[in-house]
Amino acid sequence: MTKITLTRFNVSPRSYSYQDCYRACFDPNAGENCPGILGYMDGLIQLMGKFTAEPAAWSFGEWKGSKAANNHAEFWLSASAIGLEYRGKDLSAKAAALHEKAEALGYAHIIFDSMTRKGEDTVTIVFPLTEAINEGQYARLAKVLMSELDEYLAADGNCAMTHLFHVHERTAVQRFDGAVIAPKAKIKETAKLYQSMDPNQYCAGGKRAVPHLVEPTYTSHDGLFEWAPSEAEKAQRTADELLASIGVKLS
């Protein structure tokens, strides 16, 4: 039975503070002893619409349950899911792209509207895990999943287990079935892949355009096709121009 831990943090101007923790099942039909995570998330978002002081920062990890705790690594215990946050001008398209990639990979996932600490809209995808993972496993698995998704405009700090996801009263949550990732097996499977990858490369705007290796083909305004000159034509043109510069014109 796949379980996900959802921890909420209060947001203050300069820091975060631990509020509470919920543990639910990815499967919404798991039974009364394990309510579905989607119901929890939707319920907590509804509370935000009713009360102004609701915690607005979420983590899918387990933390030391103390009111003095914040989102620093010293209070973090483990994670039951990997969350990745993305920016973009068209977040609907970004959400659709993330879903399509995750679905093609066959992974179970959750997608919801989120925002940065400054209030800029983002979208977050969450991958449940079959078992809890530690700090090193989190960073490694987050890097692997970012590489497999191959989506750009990732949020800064996406590979950190302490990364928090900010939500608001309009946040919409969607859950999708699929294979739940077994973290140890996934890390072993990809042990020789992505080792030298800089995770920050996915924070950029996208892949660079491939430079033209050959001259492009153009069409003229009158509808006739014009092709780039061949090497022989270029050589002939250069010779003609040289002769013309000294007053010689071949008939």
Backbone as numpy.savetxt, mean C-alpha at the origin, in Angstrom:
# Nx Ny Nz CAx CAy CAz Cx Cy Cz
-8.89 -21.02 13.31 -9.75 -19.82 13.31 -8.86 -18.58 13.31
-8.97 -17.77 12.28 -8.12 -16.59 12.13 -8.66 -15.43 12.94
-7.85 -14.93 13.87 -8.27 -13.82 14.72 -7.42 -12.59 14.44
-8.04 -11.44 14.57 -7.35 -10.17 14.35 -7.52 -9.31 15.60
-6.43 -8.71 16.04 -6.46 -7.78 17.17 -6.56 -6.36 16.64
-7.49 -5.61 17.17 -7.66 -4.21 16.80 -7.48 -3.36 18.05
-6.45 -2.53 18.06 -6.15 -1.67 19.21 -6.38 -0.22 18.81
-7.06 0.52 19.68 -7.36 1.93 19.39 -6.49 2.85 20.24
-6.08 3.95 19.61 -5.28 4.97 20.29 -5.97 6.33 20.18
-5.92 7.08 21.26 -6.37 8.46 21.23 -5.31 9.31 20.54
-5.77 10.32 19.81 -4.85 11.19 19.08 -4.81 12.56 19.75
-3.64 12.97 20.17 -3.45 14.31 20.72 -2.56 15.08 19.76
-2.42 16.38 19.94 -1.63 17.18 18.99 -0.20 16.66 18.78
0.40 16.05 19.80 1.81 15.65 19.67 2.06 14.16 19.87
1.06 13.40 20.30 1.32 11.99 20.59 0.04 11.17 20.54
0.19 9.88 20.88 -0.94 8.96 20.94 -0.97 8.33 22.34
-2.15 7.86 22.74 -2.26 7.15 24.01 -3.21 5.97 23.85
-2.82 4.86 24.45 -3.59 3.62 24.37 -4.98 3.81 24.97
-6.00 3.26 24.25 -7.37 3.35 24.76 -7.94 1.98 25.11
-8.04 1.10 24.11 -8.60 -0.23 24.36 -8.23 -1.18 23.23
-8.62 -2.44 23.39 -8.23 -3.48 22.45 -9.39 -4.45 22.23
-9.58 -4.88 20.99 -10.63 -5.83 20.63 -9.99 -7.00 19.88
-10.51 -8.18 20.11 -10.01 -9.36 19.41 -11.18 -10.05 18.76
-11.16 -10.17 17.44 -12.29 -10.72 16.69 -11.79 -11.66 15.60
-12.71 -12.37 14.99 -12.38 -13.30 13.92 -12.53 -12.66 12.55
-11.67 -13.07 11.63 -11.82 -12.59 10.26 -13.12 -13.11 9.66
-13.48 -14.34 9.99 -14.72 -14.95 9.51 -15.90 -14.36 10.29
-16.85 -13.70 9.60 -17.98 -13.10 10.31 -18.95 -14.13 10.89
-18.84 -15.38 10.46 -19.74 -16.43 10.92 -19.06 -17.39 11.89
-18.03 -16.92 12.56 -17.28 -17.79 13.46 -18.09 -18.22 14.67
-19.07 -17.42 15.08 -19.90 -17.78 16.23 -19.88 -16.71 17.30
-20.72 -16.91 18.32 -20.87 -15.91 19.36 -19.58 -15.69 20.16
-18.77 -16.72 20.27 -17.54 -16.61 21.05 -16.46 -15.81 20.32
-16.67 -15.55 19.04 -15.69 -14.80 18.26 -16.41 -13.97 17.20
-16.87 -12.78 17.55 -17.56 -11.92 16.58 -16.66 -11.53 15.42
-17.25 -11.21 14.30 -16.49 -10.84 13.11 -15.82 -9.49 13.25
-14.61 -9.36 12.72 -13.86 -8.12 12.81 -14.56 -6.99 12.06
-15.26 -7.31 10.97 -15.95 -6.28 10.20 -17.02 -5.60 11.05
-17.76 -6.39 11.83 -18.78 -5.82 12.70 -18.18 -4.89 13.74
-17.03 -5.29 14.31 -16.34 -4.45 15.26 -15.93 -3.12 14.62
-15.33 -3.20 13.45 -14.84 -2.00 12.79 -15.99 -1.06 12.46
-17.05 -1.61 11.90 -18.22 -0.78 11.57 -18.82 -0.15 12.82
-18.91 -0.95 13.89 -19.47 -0.42 15.13 -18.65 0.71 15.72
-17.34 0.58 15.69 -16.47 1.61 16.22 -16.54 2.89 15.39
-16.71 2.73 14.09 -16.84 3.90 13.22 -18.16 4.62 13.49
-19.21 3.86 13.73 -20.50 4.48 14.07 -20.41 5.28 15.36
-19.64 4.79 16.31 -19.45 5.53 17.56 -18.78 6.88 17.30
-17.88 6.91 16.32 -17.20 8.16 15.98 -18.18 9.20 15.47
-19.26 8.73 14.82 -20.28 9.65 14.33 -21.17 10.19 15.43
-21.18 9.51 16.58 -22.04 9.92 17.70 -21.29 10.68 18.78
-20.01 10.37 18.95 -19.24 10.98 20.02 -17.94 11.57 19.45
-17.58 12.73 19.93 -16.43 13.44 19.38 -15.10 12.96 19.95
-15.11 12.29 21.07 -13.86 11.93 21.74 -13.43 10.49 21.47
-14.00 9.84 20.46 -13.63 8.45 20.16 -12.21 8.37 19.61
-11.46 7.32 19.97 -10.09 7.14 19.46 -10.10 7.05 17.94
-9.19 7.78 17.29 -9.21 7.86 15.82 -8.03 7.18 15.16
-7.16 6.52 15.93 -6.00 5.84 15.35 -6.07 4.35 15.69
-5.92 3.50 14.68 -6.04 2.06 14.86 -4.72 1.36 14.59
-4.55 0.23 15.25 -3.44 -0.67 14.99 -3.99 -2.09 14.95
-3.38 -2.93 14.12 -3.80 -4.34 14.07 -2.76 -5.20 14.79
-2.24 -4.63 15.86 -1.28 -5.33 16.70 -1.74 -5.33 18.14
-1.03 -6.10 18.95 -1.31 -6.15 20.37 -0.26 -5.33 21.11
-0.73 -4.52 22.07 0.14 -3.62 22.81 -0.03 -3.85 24.31
0.92 -3.36 25.08 0.78 -3.42 26.53 -0.41 -2.55 26.94
-1.38 -3.15 27.58 -2.63 -2.46 27.89 -2.55 -1.52 29.05
-1.90 -0.41 28.86 -1.75 0.59 29.91 -2.10 1.96 29.35
-2.78 2.76 30.13 -3.15 4.09 29.67 -1.92 4.96 29.41
-0.78 4.56 29.98 0.45 5.32 29.77 1.15 4.90 28.48
0.66 3.84 27.86 1.31 3.34 26.65 0.97 4.22 25.44
1.95 4.33 24.55 1.72 5.02 23.28 2.13 4.08 22.16
2.34 4.60 20.97 2.67 3.72 19.84 4.17 3.54 19.63
4.94 3.66 20.68 6.38 3.41 20.59 6.65 1.91 20.65
7.76 1.50 20.07 8.09 0.08 19.96 8.17 -0.63 21.31
8.52 0.10 22.36 8.67 -0.53 23.67 7.36 -1.09 24.22
6.23 -0.60 23.71 4.93 -1.07 24.19 4.29 -2.09 23.25
4.89 -2.29 22.09 4.32 -3.20 21.09 4.67 -4.65 21.43
3.71 -5.56 21.26 3.93 -6.96 21.60 3.98 -7.87 20.38
2.98 -7.79 19.52 2.91 -8.66 18.33 1.84 -8.11 17.39
1.76 -8.73 16.21 0.74 -8.33 15.24 0.03 -9.56 14.70
-1.25 -9.42 14.45 -2.05 -10.51 13.89 -2.48 -10.22 12.46
-2.00 -9.10 11.93 -2.32 -8.71 10.55 -1.29 -7.70 10.09
-1.16 -7.56 8.78 -0.28 -6.55 8.17 -1.16 -5.50 7.52
-0.97 -4.24 7.88 -1.71 -3.15 7.26 -0.80 -2.29 6.41
-1.25 -1.95 5.22 -0.48 -1.10 4.31 -1.36 0.06 3.85
-0.85 1.27 4.00 -1.61 2.48 3.69 -1.07 3.15 2.43
-1.98 3.68 1.60 -1.59 4.29 0.33 -2.27 5.63 0.12
-1.53 6.53 -0.56 -2.03 7.84 -0.92 -2.48 7.83 -2.38
-2.97 8.95 -2.87 -3.32 9.05 -4.29 -4.39 10.09 -4.53
-4.41 10.63 -5.75 -5.43 11.61 -6.11 -6.78 10.95 -6.30
-6.79 9.75 -6.87 -8.02 9.00 -7.09 -7.99 7.78 -6.19
-8.51 7.92 -4.99 -8.43 6.83 -4.02 -9.36 5.67 -4.36
-10.43 5.95 -5.08 -11.30 4.86 -5.52 -10.54 3.94 -6.47
-9.79 4.54 -7.38 -8.97 3.75 -8.31 -7.86 3.02 -7.56
-7.27 3.68 -6.57 -6.21 3.05 -5.78 -6.76 1.86 -5.00
-7.94 2.03 -4.40 -8.57 0.93 -3.65 -8.88 -0.24 -4.58
-9.39 0.08 -5.77 -9.71 -0.97 -6.74 -8.46 -1.71 -7.18
-7.37 -0.96 -7.38 -6.12 -1.59 -7.80 -5.57 -2.50 -6.71
-5.63 -2.05 -5.47 -5.16 -2.86 -4.35 -5.99 -4.15 -4.22
-7.29 -4.00 -4.36 -8.17 -5.17 -4.27 -7.88 -6.16 -5.40
-7.72 -5.65 -6.61 -7.45 -6.53 -7.76 -6.14 -7.28 -7.58
-5.11 -6.57 -7.08 -3.82 -7.22 -6.87 -3.93 -8.30 -5.78
-4.59 -7.96 -4.67 -4.73 -8.92 -3.58 -5.56 -10.12 -4.00
-6.58 -9.87 -4.79 -7.44 -10.96 -5.27 -6.67 -11.85 -6.22
-5.86 -11.25 -7.09 -5.05 -12.04 -8.02 -4.03 -12.91 -7.27
-3.53 -12.39 -6.15 -2.61 -13.15 -5.32 -3.33 -14.21 -4.50
-4.64 -14.08 -4.39 -5.45 -15.05 -3.66 -5.56 -14.81 -2.18
-5.18 -13.61 -1.70 -5.14 -13.33 -0.27 -6.46 -12.79 0.26
-6.85 -13.25 1.44 -7.94 -12.62 2.17 -7.49 -11.21 2.57
-8.42 -10.25 2.56 -8.01 -8.89 2.88 -9.20 -8.02 3.27
-8.90 -6.91 3.89 -9.86 -5.88 4.26 -9.36 -4.57 3.70
-10.27 -3.77 3.15 -9.90 -2.45 2.63 -10.81 -1.41 3.28
-10.22 -0.33 3.75 -11.04 0.73 4.34 -10.45 2.11 4.08
-11.32 3.11 4.12 -10.90 4.50 3.98 -10.11 4.90 5.23
-9.07 5.66 5.03 -8.25 6.11 6.16 -7.77 7.53 5.86
-6.91 8.02 6.70 -6.35 9.35 6.47 -5.04 9.48 7.22
-4.24 10.45 6.82 -2.99 10.71 7.51 -3.27 11.47 8.81
-2.25 11.61 9.62 -2.41 12.39 10.86 -2.84 13.82 10.56
-2.42 14.33 9.39 -2.76 15.70 8.99 -4.16 15.80 8.38
-4.83 14.66 8.18 -6.18 14.69 7.64 -6.30 14.47 6.15
-5.20 14.12 5.49 -5.26 13.84 4.05 -5.80 12.44 3.83
-6.72 12.29 2.89 -7.37 11.00 2.65 -6.38 9.96 2.12
-6.52 8.73 2.60 -5.71 7.60 2.15 -6.63 6.37 2.09
-6.07 5.25 1.68 -6.79 3.98 1.69 -5.85 2.92 2.27
-6.40 2.01 3.07 -5.59 1.00 3.75 -6.08 -0.40 3.41
-5.13 -1.29 3.17 -5.44 -2.70 2.95 -4.81 -3.51 4.08
-5.57 -4.46 4.61 -5.13 -5.26 5.75 -5.16 -6.74 5.37
-4.07 -7.44 5.66 -3.97 -8.87 5.39 -3.94 -9.63 6.72
-4.96 -10.44 7.01 -4.93 -11.23 8.24 -3.88 -12.33 8.16
-3.39 -12.75 9.32 -2.36 -13.78 9.39 -2.87 -14.97 10.21
-2.30 -16.13 9.94 -2.71 -17.33 10.65 -2.17 -17.36 12.07
-1.13 -16.57 12.34 -0.55 -16.53 13.68 0.12 -15.17 13.90
0.31 -14.83 15.16 0.93 -13.55 15.49 2.41 -13.55 15.13
2.95 -12.38 14.82 4.35 -12.27 14.41 5.06 -11.23 15.26
6.41 -11.30 15.27 7.21 -10.35 16.03 7.67 -9.19 15.15
8.49 -8.32 15.71 8.91 -7.11 15.02 9.66 -7.39 13.72
10.65 -8.27 13.77 11.43 -8.57 12.58 10.59 -9.23 11.50
9.71 -10.11 11.89 8.83 -10.77 10.93 7.87 -9.78 10.29
7.42 -8.81 11.07 6.49 -7.81 10.54 7.15 -7.00 9.42
8.34 -6.47 9.70 9.04 -5.65 8.71 9.31 -6.44 7.44
9.71 -7.68 7.59 10.02 -8.52 6.44 8.77 -8.81 5.62
7.68 -9.18 6.30 6.45 -9.53 5.60 5.80 -8.31 4.95
5.88 -7.16 5.60 5.33 -5.94 5.02 6.05 -5.60 3.72
7.38 -5.76 3.74 8.18 -5.49 2.53 7.80 -6.45 1.40
7.62 -7.72 1.73 7.24 -8.72 0.73 5.88 -8.38 0.12
4.92 -8.03 0.97 3.57 -7.75 0.47 3.54 -6.47 -0.38
4.30 -5.46 0.02 4.39 -4.25 -0.80 4.96 -4.57 -2.17
5.95 -5.45 -2.21 6.56 -5.84 -3.48 5.58 -6.62 -4.34
4.83 -7.52 -3.72 3.87 -8.32 -4.49 2.72 -7.46 -5.01
2.28 -6.49 -4.23 1.21 -5.61 -4.70 1.70 -4.69 -5.81
2.97 -4.27 -5.71 3.61 -3.42 -6.73 2.78 -2.16 -6.98
2.30 -1.55 -5.90 1.56 -0.30 -5.99 2.38 0.82 -5.35
2.36 1.98 -6.00 3.14 3.10 -5.51 2.28 4.06 -4.68
2.89 5.13 -4.20 2.27 6.11 -3.31 1.94 5.52 -1.95
2.79 4.61 -1.48 2.62 4.05 -0.14 2.94 5.12 0.91
2.31 4.99 2.06 2.56 5.95 3.14 3.94 5.72 3.75
4.54 6.78 4.25 5.83 6.64 4.93 5.65 5.77 6.17
6.61 4.92 6.43 6.54 4.07 7.62 5.67 2.85 7.47
5.34 2.48 6.24 4.44 1.34 6.01 4.98 0.02 6.56
6.28 -0.12 6.62 6.86 -1.39 7.06 7.04 -1.46 8.58
6.70 -0.39 9.28 6.88 -0.37 10.73 5.65 -0.93 11.44
5.87 -1.80 12.40 4.76 -2.39 13.14 4.05 -1.35 14.00
4.70 -0.21 14.27 4.10 0.85 15.08 3.25 1.83 14.26
3.16 1.60 12.96 2.39 2.50 12.09 0.91 2.44 12.47
0.28 3.60 12.63 -1.13 3.67 13.00 -1.96 4.16 11.82
-3.20 3.68 11.75 -4.11 4.03 10.67 -5.23 4.90 11.24
-5.34 6.11 10.72 -6.34 7.06 11.21 -7.65 6.87 10.45
-8.74 6.85 11.20 -10.07 6.66 10.61 -10.96 7.84 10.99
-12.12 7.90 10.36 -13.08 8.98 10.63 -14.50 8.41 10.53
-15.49 9.23 10.83 -16.87 8.73 10.89 -17.43 8.34 9.54
-16.76 8.70 8.44 -17.24 8.34 7.10 -16.50 7.13 6.54
-15.60 6.56 7.31 -14.81 5.42 6.85 -15.72 4.25 6.47
-15.48 3.70 5.28 -16.22 2.52 4.81 -15.26 1.34 4.80
-15.75 0.19 5.23 -14.91 -1.01 5.36 -15.47 -2.13 4.49
-14.59 -2.81 3.76 -14.98 -3.96 2.95 -14.07 -5.14 3.28
-14.67 -6.32 3.35 -13.93 -7.53 3.67 -14.02 -8.50 2.50
-12.90 -9.17 2.16 -12.88 -10.07 1.02 -12.25 -11.40 1.42
-12.91 -12.49 1.08 -12.39 -13.83 1.40 -11.19 -14.18 0.54
-10.44 -15.14 1.00 -9.27 -15.62 0.27 -8.42 -16.44 1.21
-7.21 -16.75 0.78 -6.29 -17.51 1.62 -5.68 -16.59 2.67
-5.68 -17.05 3.91 -5.05 -16.29 5.00 -3.56 -16.63 5.00
-2.75 -15.60 5.04 -1.30 -15.77 4.92 -0.72 -16.43 6.17
0.06 -17.49 5.93 0.83 -18.13 7.01 2.18 -17.42 7.04
2.44 -16.57 8.01 3.63 -15.69 7.96 4.97 -16.40 7.89
5.18 -17.42 8.70 6.48 -18.10 8.70 6.74 -18.79 7.36
5.69 -19.40 6.81 5.84 -20.07 5.52 6.10 -19.05 4.41
5.42 -17.90 4.49 5.59 -16.86 3.47 6.99 -16.27 3.53
7.49 -16.04 4.72 8.85 -15.50 4.86 9.88 -16.51 4.36
9.68 -17.78 4.66 10.61 -18.81 4.19 10.56 -18.93 2.67
9.36 -18.85 2.12 9.18 -18.96 0.67 9.88 -17.84 -0.07
9.93 -16.66 0.53 10.51 -15.48 -0.13 11.86 -15.09 0.47
12.53 -16.05 1.11 13.78 -15.77 1.83 14.85 -15.13 0.96
14.90 -15.49 -0.31 15.93 -14.97 -1.20 15.42 -13.88 -2.13
14.22 -13.41 -1.85 13.63 -12.36 -2.67 13.51 -11.06 -1.87
13.61 -9.94 -2.55 13.37 -8.61 -1.98 14.33 -8.23 -0.85
15.42 -8.99 -0.69 16.32 -8.70 0.42 16.93 -7.31 0.34
17.27 -6.88 -0.87 17.94 -5.59 -1.03 16.98 -4.48 -1.43
15.69 -4.78 -1.41 14.71 -3.78 -1.83 14.58 -2.67 -0.80
14.56 -1.46 -1.27 14.31 -0.31 -0.40 12.81 -0.11 -0.33
12.18 -0.33 0.81 10.72 -0.20 0.89 10.22 1.20 0.55
11.11 2.20 0.70 10.71 3.57 0.41 10.49 3.81 -1.08
10.95 2.86 -1.93 10.74 3.06 -3.36 9.26 3.08 -3.70
8.44 2.43 -2.90 7.01 2.41 -3.17 6.29 3.64 -2.61
7.02 4.50 -1.93 6.45 5.76 -1.47 6.47 6.81 -2.58
7.19 6.51 -3.64 7.30 7.44 -4.77 6.01 7.44 -5.59
6.00 8.29 -6.62 4.80 8.43 -7.44 4.56 7.31 -8.42
5.58 6.54 -8.74 5.40 5.46 -9.70 6.68 5.14 -10.41
6.61 4.15 -11.28 7.79 3.75 -12.04 8.17 4.83 -13.03
9.46 4.98 -13.26 9.93 5.94 -14.26 9.63 5.44 -15.66
9.34 6.38 -16.54 9.06 6.00 -17.92 10.32 5.44 -18.56
10.16 4.42 -19.38 11.29 3.82 -20.08 11.72 4.75 -21.21
12.99 5.15 -21.30 13.42 6.06 -22.37 13.34 5.38 -23.72
13.10 6.18 -24.76 13.02 5.65 -26.13 14.39 5.15 -26.57
14.45 3.93 -27.03 15.70 3.38 -27.54 15.81 3.57 -29.05
14.68 3.80 -29.68 14.65 4.08 -31.12 13.80 5.32 -31.32
14.02 6.01 -32.42 13.24 7.20 -32.69 11.79 6.83 -32.98
10.84 7.57 -32.41 9.43 7.23 -32.59 8.94 7.53 -34.00
7.83 6.93 -34.34 7.19 7.17 -35.64 6.19 8.30 -35.49
6.15 9.20 -36.47 5.25 10.34 -36.41 4.29 10.29 -37.59
3.16 10.96 -37.46 2.25 11.13 -38.59 2.15 12.61 -38.88
2.10 12.95 -40.14 2.05 14.35 -40.54 0.62 14.87 -40.49
0.49 16.18 -40.58 -0.84 16.80 -40.45 -1.75 16.47 -41.63
-1.17 16.07 -42.77 -2.01 15.79 -43.93 -2.40 14.31 -43.99
-2.11 13.58 -42.96 -2.58 12.20 -42.92 -1.59 11.19 -43.47
-0.48 11.62 -44.03 0.52 10.70 -44.56 1.48 10.28 -43.47
1.90 9.05 -43.51 2.81 8.55 -42.48 4.24 8.99 -42.77
4.95 9.33 -41.73 6.36 9.66 -41.84 7.13 8.80 -40.85
8.19 8.16 -41.33 8.99 7.31 -40.45 10.32 7.98 -40.13
10.88 7.63 -39.01 12.20 8.14 -38.67 13.20 7.67 -39.72
14.17 8.53 -40.12 15.12 8.16 -41.17 15.98 6.97 -40.75
16.34 6.14 -41.71 17.21 5.00 -41.45 18.64 5.51 -41.25
19.56 4.62 -40.83 20.95 5.01 -40.63 21.59 5.42 -41.95
21.25 4.71 -43.05 21.79 5.05 -44.37 21.31 6.42 -44.81
20.02 6.71 -44.55 19.46 8.01 -44.93 20.11 9.13 -44.11
20.37 8.85 -42.81 21.03 9.85 -41.99 22.43 10.16 -42.52
23.17 9.11 -42.92 24.53 9.30 -43.44 24.50 10.10 -44.73
23.54 9.78 -45.62 23.42 10.50 -46.89 23.08 11.96 -46.65
22.17 12.21 -45.70 21.77 13.57 -45.41 22.96 14.37 -44.87
23.76 13.74 -44.00 24.92 14.42 -43.44 25.94 14.76 -44.54
26.13 13.82 -45.48 27.07 14.07 -46.59 26.57 15.20 -47.47
25.28 15.21 -47.81 24.70 16.26 -48.65 24.86 17.63 -47.98
24.60 17.68 -46.66 24.70 18.95 -45.94 26.15 19.45 -45.92
27.11 18.51 -45.79 28.53 18.89 -45.78 28.95 19.46 -47.12
28.55 18.79 -48.21 28.91 19.28 -49.54 28.25 20.63 -49.81
27.01 20.77 -49.37 26.30 22.02 -49.60 26.97 23.18 -48.88
27.60 22.88 -47.74 28.25 23.96 -46.97 29.47 24.51 -47.69
30.05 23.73 -48.63 31.21 24.23 -49.37 30.85 24.55 -50.82
29.54 24.65 -51.09 29.07 25.08 -52.38 28.96 24.01 -53.41
29.00 22.73 -53.04 28.88 21.64 -53.99 27.49 21.04 -53.87
26.84 20.92 -55.03 25.51 20.35 -55.03 25.47 19.23 -56.05
25.19 18.01 -55.56 25.10 16.88 -56.48 23.77 16.91 -57.21
23.84 16.59 -58.53 22.61 16.59 -59.32 21.81 15.33 -59.02
